[in-house]
Amino acid sequence: VSRWAGFAMIPLSLPLAGWNSWVLTPQLSLHMSNKALFQTYHECKKDGEKLSQYRVSGRGAAYYNNGKIDQVGDQKKLFQLLKAKTRTFVLVPADQMASLDRSARQSKVPYYVLDDRNSKYLILSNQLDGKCSEDKNPLRRFVLQKRPNPAHAIAVNFEDRVEMIGYDMPAEGRRPGKLKMRLYFHVKTRVPANYKLFMHFDQPGHRFHGDHTPLGGKYPTQYWLPGDYIIDEYEIDLPLLTTPGGTYTPYIGFWLGNKRLKVKSGPADKSNRVRLGKLRVR
């Protein structure tokens, strides 16, 4: 019986094997390996244009670059490369981008992201040219210099440091599914620490949460610069079994450990939670 059961499983296993081979494995390879980034470099570069790596350990990069890779150990040397008149390329860890972006904008150092497909690394250049003429910097979608236009305007003062100017939220969410939200902030002064955002959705007898790090951790609050407009985009799961239907009141705020940023003005309660209208869950 077991032999025939095994035969019966073959038609079911073939589609799964194909999906693993053609979809899952290439996607994992793209996110875990930096091979694609070096392919981008070779497609974009012209004769004599070098590749360096900034705070990337090991010699794995040299494997894809004919055994040669220049090491850049500190931010000062990196910015010297990016300010050069000749075009240069630099491999950087994705978790360094917030610090680099803040310092580059403060120092007026130009840089562009040529490839952002890898979850661990990015490839930068100081010039856009030829096949590589598009800036794919993921921060440019969420860190703006001009005031955006949220669907729902609001005015909330968090300790004279951050002003919340609006939000996008649908009138209802359906289970099972996801609730997509955008929160809009204007930075007034420096935020001294890595605050997170709490999100409470309350109705009598029940609450569900959407607590998270702003911008998916790509741009923590300690890197926010005065004058920036920040768009925090986030999706919240609405499980069918654990999210009762009904009307909820959403609340949001900034927290760090046991501390919350105080709301000096705006629609908030005594717990420094800002109210964001109503949400119907079906």
The 8 nearest C-alpha neighbors of each residue, nearest first, counted from 0:
[[1, 3, 2, 4, 5, 6, 7, 8],
 [0, 2, 4, 3, 5, 6, 7, 8],
 [1, 3, 5, 4, 0, 6, 7, 8],
 [4, 2, 6, 5, 0, 1, 7, 8],
 [5, 3, 1, 7, 2, 6, 0, 8],
 [4, 6, 2, 8, 3, 7, 1, 9],
 [7, 5, 3, 8, 4, 9, 2, 10],
 [6, 8, 4, 5, 9, 3, 10, 11],
 [7, 9, 5, 11, 6, 10, 12, 4],
 [8, 10, 12, 11, 6, 7, 13, 5],
 [11, 9, 13, 12, 8, 7, 14, 6],
 [12, 10, 8, 9, 13, 14, 15, 7],
 [11, 13, 9, 15, 10, 14, 16, 8],
 [12, 14, 16, 15, 10, 11, 17, 9],
 [15, 13, 17, 16, 12, 18, 11, 10],
 [16, 14, 18, 12, 17, 13, 19, 11],
 [17, 15, 19, 13, 18, 14, 12, 20],
 [16, 18, 14, 20, 15, 19, 21, 13],
 [17, 19, 15, 22, 21, 16, 20, 14],
 [20, 18, 23, 16, 17, 24, 22, 21],
 [21, 19, 17, 18, 24, 22, 16, 23],
 [20, 22, 18, 19, 17, 23, 25, 24],
 [23, 21, 18, 19, 25, 24, 20, 26],
 [24, 22, 19, 26, 25, 27, 18, 21],
 [23, 25, 27, 26, 20, 19, 22, 28],
 [26, 24, 28, 27, 23, 22, 29, 21],
 [25, 27, 29, 23, 28, 24, 22, 30],
 [28, 26, 24, 30, 29, 25, 31, 23],
 [29, 27, 25, 31, 26, 32, 30, 24],
 [28, 30, 26, 27, 32, 31, 117, 25],
 [29, 31, 117, 118, 27, 28, 32, 26],
 [32, 30, 28, 29, 27, 33, 117, 119],
 [33, 31, 28, 34, 29, 30, 35, 117],
 [32, 34, 36, 35, 31, 117, 37, 120],
 [35, 33, 37, 36, 32, 38, 63, 29],
 [36, 34, 38, 37, 33, 39, 29, 32],
 [37, 35, 39, 33, 38, 34, 40, 122],
 [38, 36, 40, 39, 34, 35, 41, 63],
 [37, 39, 35, 41, 36, 40, 42, 34],
 [40, 38, 36, 42, 37, 41, 43, 35],
 [39, 41, 37, 43, 38, 42, 44, 36],
 [42, 40, 38, 39, 44, 43, 37, 45],
 [41, 43, 39, 40, 44, 38, 130, 131],
 [44, 42, 40, 41, 131, 130, 39, 45],
 [45, 43, 41, 40, 48, 42, 46, 49],
 [44, 46, 48, 47, 43, 41, 42, 49],
 [47, 45, 48, 44, 49, 41, 43, 86],
 [46, 48, 49, 45, 44, 86, 87, 85],
 [49, 47, 46, 45, 44, 87, 86, 50],
 [50, 48, 87, 47, 88, 51, 44, 86],
 [49, 51, 88, 89, 68, 87, 69, 52],
 [52, 50, 69, 89, 68, 70, 88, 90],
 [51, 53, 90, 89, 70, 71, 55, 91],
 [52, 54, 71, 91, 55, 90, 72, 70],
 [55, 53, 72, 56, 52, 91, 71, 92],
 [56, 54, 53, 52, 92, 91, 57, 90],
 [55, 57, 54, 58, 59, 53, 52, 60],
 [58, 56, 59, 55, 60, 61, 54, 70],
 [57, 59, 60, 61, 56, 62, 68, 66],
 [60, 58, 61, 62, 57, 63, 56, 33],
 [59, 61, 62, 58, 63, 64, 68, 57],
 [60, 62, 66, 64, 67, 63, 59, 68],
 [63, 61, 60, 59, 66, 64, 65, 58],
 [64, 62, 61, 60, 65, 37, 34, 66],
 [63, 65, 61, 66, 62, 67, 60, 68],
 [66, 64, 67, 63, 62, 61, 68, 60],
 [65, 67, 61, 64, 62, 68, 63, 60],
 [68, 66, 61, 65, 64, 69, 62, 60],
 [67, 69, 61, 51, 50, 70, 66, 64],
 [70, 68, 51, 52, 71, 50, 67, 49],
 [69, 71, 52, 51, 72, 53, 68, 54],
 [72, 70, 53, 52, 73, 77, 76, 69],
 [71, 73, 54, 53, 70, 74, 76, 77],
 [74, 72, 75, 76, 71, 77, 53, 54],
 [73, 75, 77, 76, 78, 72, 99, 71],
 [74, 76, 78, 77, 73, 79, 72, 80],
 [77, 75, 79, 78, 74, 73, 80, 71],
 [76, 78, 74, 80, 75, 79, 71, 81],
 [77, 79, 81, 80, 75, 76, 82, 74],
 [80, 78, 76, 82, 77, 81, 75, 83],
 [81, 79, 77, 78, 83, 82, 76, 87],
 [80, 82, 78, 125, 83, 79, 77, 110],
 [83, 81, 79, 80, 78, 108, 84, 109],
 [84, 82, 80, 85, 81, 79, 86, 87],
 [85, 83, 86, 82, 81, 125, 80, 87],
 [86, 84, 83, 87, 48, 125, 126, 82],
 [87, 85, 126, 125, 48, 84, 124, 88],
 [86, 88, 124, 49, 48, 125, 85, 50],
 [89, 87, 124, 50, 123, 51, 49, 122],
 [90, 88, 51, 123, 52, 50, 122, 91],
 [89, 91, 52, 122, 121, 53, 51, 123],
 [92, 90, 53, 121, 120, 52, 89, 122],
 [93, 91, 120, 94, 95, 119, 121, 55],
 [92, 94, 120, 119, 95, 96, 121, 91],
 [93, 95, 92, 96, 97, 217, 119, 120],
 [96, 94, 93, 92, 98, 97, 99, 91],
 [95, 97, 99, 98, 93, 94, 100, 92],
 [98, 96, 218, 100, 99, 95, 101, 217],
 [97, 99, 101, 96, 100, 95, 102, 222],
 [100, 98, 96, 102, 97, 101, 103, 95],
 [99, 101, 103, 97, 102, 98, 96, 104],
 [100, 102, 98, 104, 99, 103, 222, 105],
 [101, 103, 105, 99, 104, 100, 106, 98],
 [104, 102, 108, 100, 106, 105, 101, 107],
 [103, 105, 107, 101, 106, 102, 100, 108],
 [104, 106, 102, 103, 107, 101, 108, 100],
 [105, 107, 103, 104, 108, 102, 101, 78],
 [108, 106, 104, 105, 103, 109, 102, 82],
 [107, 109, 103, 106, 82, 104, 110, 78],
 [110, 108, 125, 107, 81, 82, 103, 111],
 [109, 111, 125, 124, 123, 108, 81, 112],
 [110, 112, 134, 124, 123, 125, 113, 136],
 [113, 111, 123, 136, 135, 134, 114, 122],
 [112, 114, 123, 122, 135, 134, 111, 131],
 [113, 115, 122, 112, 116, 121, 135, 36],
 [114, 116, 121, 117, 135, 112, 113, 136],
 [117, 115, 114, 118, 30, 29, 121, 36],
 [116, 118, 30, 119, 120, 115, 29, 121],
 [117, 119, 30, 120, 116, 93, 31, 115],
 [120, 118, 93, 117, 92, 30, 31, 121],
 [121, 119, 92, 93, 117, 91, 118, 90],
 [122, 120, 115, 91, 90, 93, 114, 92],
 [121, 123, 90, 114, 89, 113, 112, 91],
 [124, 122, 112, 89, 111, 88, 113, 90],
 [123, 125, 88, 111, 126, 87, 110, 89],
 [124, 126, 110, 81, 109, 111, 86, 87],
 [127, 125, 124, 86, 128, 111, 110, 87],
 [128, 126, 132, 131, 133, 125, 129, 111],
 [127, 129, 132, 131, 126, 130, 43, 133],
 [128, 130, 131, 132, 127, 43, 44, 133],
 [131, 129, 132, 43, 128, 42, 133, 127],
 [130, 132, 128, 129, 43, 127, 133, 113],
 [131, 133, 127, 128, 129, 130, 134, 113],
 [134, 132, 131, 135, 127, 113, 112, 111],
 [133, 135, 111, 112, 136, 113, 132, 127],
 [136, 134, 112, 113, 137, 133, 114, 115],
 [135, 137, 112, 138, 134, 139, 111, 115],
 [138, 136, 139, 135, 140, 115, 141, 112],
 [139, 137, 141, 140, 136, 142, 217, 218],
 [138, 140, 142, 137, 141, 136, 143, 135],
 [141, 139, 138, 137, 142, 143, 230, 136],
 [140, 142, 230, 138, 139, 229, 143, 231],
 [143, 141, 229, 139, 138, 228, 140, 227],
 [144, 142, 228, 145, 227, 141, 229, 139],
 [143, 145, 227, 228, 146, 226, 142, 147],
 [146, 144, 143, 147, 228, 227, 226, 142],
 [145, 147, 228, 144, 148, 143, 185, 227],
 [148, 146, 145, 149, 228, 183, 143, 230],
 [147, 149, 150, 146, 165, 152, 151, 183],
 [150, 148, 165, 151, 166, 167, 152, 147],
 [149, 151, 167, 166, 152, 148, 165, 168],
 [152, 150, 165, 166, 149, 167, 153, 168],
 [153, 151, 165, 164, 149, 150, 166, 154],
 [152, 154, 165, 164, 155, 151, 163, 166],
 [153, 155, 164, 163, 265, 156, 162, 152],
 [156, 154, 265, 163, 162, 264, 157, 153],
 [155, 157, 162, 264, 263, 262, 159, 158],
 [156, 158, 262, 161, 159, 261, 160, 260],
 [159, 157, 160, 261, 263, 156, 262, 260],
 [160, 158, 157, 156, 161, 187, 188, 162],
 [161, 159, 188, 187, 158, 157, 186, 190],
 [162, 160, 186, 157, 187, 185, 159, 156],
 [161, 163, 156, 185, 155, 184, 157, 164],
 [162, 164, 184, 155, 154, 183, 165, 185],
 [163, 165, 153, 154, 184, 183, 152, 162],
 [166, 164, 152, 153, 183, 151, 149, 163],
 [165, 167, 182, 151, 181, 149, 183, 150],
 [166, 168, 181, 150, 180, 149, 151, 182],
 [167, 169, 180, 166, 170, 179, 181, 150],
 [170, 168, 171, 167, 172, 278, 179, 180],
 [169, 171, 278, 279, 168, 172, 277, 280],
 [172, 170, 279, 278, 169, 280, 173, 281],
 [171, 173, 280, 178, 279, 281, 174, 169],
 [172, 174, 281, 280, 176, 175, 171, 237],
 [175, 173, 176, 239, 237, 238, 281, 172],
 [174, 176, 239, 238, 237, 173, 177, 236],
 [177, 175, 174, 237, 173, 236, 238, 178],
 [176, 178, 236, 235, 237, 234, 179, 175],
 [177, 179, 235, 234, 172, 236, 180, 176],
 [180, 178, 234, 233, 177, 235, 168, 181],
 [179, 181, 168, 233, 167, 232, 234, 178],
 [182, 180, 232, 167, 231, 166, 233, 230],
 [181, 183, 166, 231, 230, 165, 232, 167],
 [184, 182, 230, 165, 164, 166, 229, 163],
 [185, 183, 163, 229, 162, 228, 164, 186],
 [184, 186, 228, 162, 161, 227, 163, 229],
 [185, 187, 161, 225, 227, 226, 188, 160],
 [186, 188, 225, 160, 161, 226, 185, 159],
 [189, 187, 160, 225, 186, 190, 161, 224],
 [188, 190, 191, 224, 225, 160, 223, 187],
 [189, 191, 221, 192, 220, 160, 188, 223],
 [192, 190, 221, 189, 193, 220, 194, 222],
 [191, 193, 221, 194, 190, 220, 255, 219],
 [194, 192, 220, 221, 219, 195, 191, 255],
 [195, 193, 255, 254, 192, 220, 253, 196],
 [194, 196, 212, 254, 253, 211, 255, 213],
 [197, 195, 253, 211, 252, 210, 212, 254],
 [196, 198, 210, 251, 252, 253, 211, 209],
 [199, 197, 251, 209, 210, 208, 250, 196],
 [198, 200, 208, 250, 249, 201, 207, 251],
 [201, 199, 249, 207, 206, 248, 247, 208],
 [202, 200, 206, 247, 248, 199, 205, 249],
 [201, 203, 247, 205, 204, 206, 248, 246],
 [204, 202, 205, 201, 206, 247, 246, 245],
 [205, 203, 202, 206, 201, 243, 207, 247],
 [204, 206, 202, 203, 201, 207, 243, 200],
 [207, 205, 201, 200, 202, 199, 208, 204],
 [206, 208, 200, 199, 201, 205, 209, 242],
 [209, 207, 199, 198, 210, 200, 206, 197],
 [208, 210, 198, 235, 211, 197, 199, 207],
 [211, 209, 197, 198, 196, 208, 212, 195],
 [212, 210, 196, 195, 213, 209, 197, 215],
 [211, 213, 195, 216, 215, 196, 214, 219],
 [214, 212, 215, 231, 216, 211, 195, 219],
 [213, 215, 231, 216, 217, 218, 232, 212],
 [216, 214, 213, 217, 212, 211, 218, 233],
 [215, 217, 214, 212, 218, 219, 213, 211],
 [216, 218, 215, 214, 97, 219, 94, 96],
 [217, 219, 97, 216, 214, 222, 220, 213],
 [220, 218, 221, 216, 193, 222, 213, 217],
 [219, 221, 193, 223, 222, 194, 190, 218],
 [220, 222, 192, 193, 190, 191, 219, 223],
 [223, 221, 220, 219, 101, 224, 97, 218],
 [224, 222, 220, 221, 189, 225, 186, 227],
 [223, 225, 227, 189, 226, 222, 186, 188],
 [226, 224, 186, 187, 188, 227, 189, 223],
 [225, 227, 186, 187, 224, 228, 185, 144],
 [228, 226, 186, 144, 225, 224, 143, 185],
 [227, 229, 185, 143, 184, 142, 144, 146],
 [230, 228, 142, 184, 141, 183, 227, 231],
 [231, 229, 141, 183, 182, 232, 181, 184],
 [230, 232, 182, 214, 181, 213, 229, 183],
 [233, 231, 181, 180, 230, 214, 182, 234],
 [232, 234, 180, 179, 181, 231, 235, 214],
 [235, 233, 179, 178, 177, 180, 236, 232],
 [236, 234, 178, 177, 209, 237, 179, 233],
 [235, 237, 177, 238, 176, 178, 234, 175],
 [236, 238, 176, 174, 175, 177, 242, 239],
 [239, 237, 175, 241, 240, 242, 174, 236],
 [238, 240, 175, 174, 242, 241, 237, 243],
 [239, 241, 238, 242, 243, 175, 174, 237],
 [240, 242, 238, 239, 243, 237, 207, 244],
 [243, 241, 238, 239, 240, 237, 244, 207],
 [244, 242, 241, 245, 240, 239, 280, 205],
 [245, 243, 280, 281, 242, 246, 279, 174],
 [244, 246, 280, 279, 247, 243, 281, 202],
 [247, 245, 279, 278, 280, 202, 277, 248],
 [248, 246, 202, 201, 278, 200, 277, 249],
 [247, 249, 277, 201, 200, 278, 276, 202],
 [248, 250, 200, 275, 199, 274, 247, 201],
 [251, 249, 274, 199, 273, 272, 198, 275],
 [252, 250, 198, 273, 272, 197, 199, 196],
 [251, 253, 272, 197, 196, 273, 254, 271],
 [252, 254, 196, 260, 259, 195, 194, 197],
 [255, 253, 259, 195, 194, 258, 196, 260],
 [256, 254, 194, 258, 257, 259, 195, 253],
 [255, 257, 258, 254, 259, 194, 195, 253],
 [258, 256, 255, 259, 254, 260, 253, 194],
 [259, 257, 255, 256, 254, 260, 253, 261],
 [260, 258, 254, 253, 261, 255, 257, 271],
 [259, 261, 253, 157, 254, 158, 262, 258],
 [262, 260, 271, 158, 157, 259, 263, 156],
 [261, 263, 157, 271, 264, 156, 158, 260],
 [264, 262, 156, 158, 157, 261, 265, 155],
 [265, 263, 156, 155, 262, 266, 157, 267],
 [264, 266, 155, 154, 267, 156, 262, 263],
 [267, 265, 273, 274, 264, 268, 155, 154],
 [268, 266, 273, 272, 274, 265, 271, 269],
 [267, 269, 270, 272, 271, 273, 266, 274],
 [268, 270, 271, 267, 272, 262, 261, 273],
 [269, 271, 268, 272, 267, 261, 259, 262],
 [272, 270, 262, 269, 261, 268, 267, 273],
 [271, 273, 267, 252, 251, 270, 250, 268],
 [272, 274, 267, 250, 251, 266, 252, 271],
 [275, 273, 250, 267, 266, 249, 276, 272],
 [276, 274, 249, 250, 273, 277, 248, 251],
 [275, 277, 274, 248, 249, 278, 250, 247],
 [278, 276, 248, 247, 249, 275, 246, 279],
 [279, 277, 247, 171, 170, 246, 248, 280],
 [278, 280, 171, 246, 245, 247, 172, 170],
 [281, 279, 172, 244, 245, 171, 173, 246],
 [280, 173, 244, 174, 172, 279, 245, 171]]
